[in-house]
Amino acid sequence: MKWNIEFDEPNGFLRAYQSGNFKPADQASFLSDIFSSQFWRTGLPLMIDYCHLKMANIGYTEMLSSVEFLIAINKTLGPGKIALLCDDDEQFGIGRQFQMIALINLDREIAVFHSGRAAIGWLIGQHPAAKTANV
C-alpha cells in the first residue's frame, strides 16, 4: 500500500491518498503519518481519497481497528470534518460502514462521497450535504 499526504492550500484542507492493495498492517502507519505530518493541526478538515485503493480484503475487524485508532487520537483530531472519497460502489459501501461506526465516538462529522468536487465543497462549507451525505 502506498500513500501521499498534501495540504490543499487554496481550499485549506489536508488530502491523503492511498493506492495499491489494502494491507491492515499499513493502515495504522498511514493514519499516523497523516496526524504527524508537517501540515496537520487540530481541527483541520481532512479528505481521505480511496479511489485508487483495492479494498478486497477489508472486513469489519480492519474497519474497527481504524476507527479505534481515530478514537484514541480524538483530541488531536478536534472538531471538524472528514470526507471519504470512494469512486466505486464497493469502496462507497465500506466508507459508509466506517462512517456509521466512527460517528458514534468521534467529535468530527464524516461524510462519504463519489465525487471529489462534492467532497471538497462539503469540507470547505460550500456544499449542502448533511453528515450522512450520499453524494
Buried (B, 14 or more C-beta within 10 A) or exposed (E): BEBEBEBBEEBEBBBBBBBEEBEBEBBEEBBEBBBEBEBBEEEBBBBBBBBEBBBEEBEEEBBBEBBEBBBEBEEEBEEBBBBBBBBEEEBBEBBBBBBBBBBEEBEBBBBBBBEBEBBBBBBBEEBEBEEEBEB
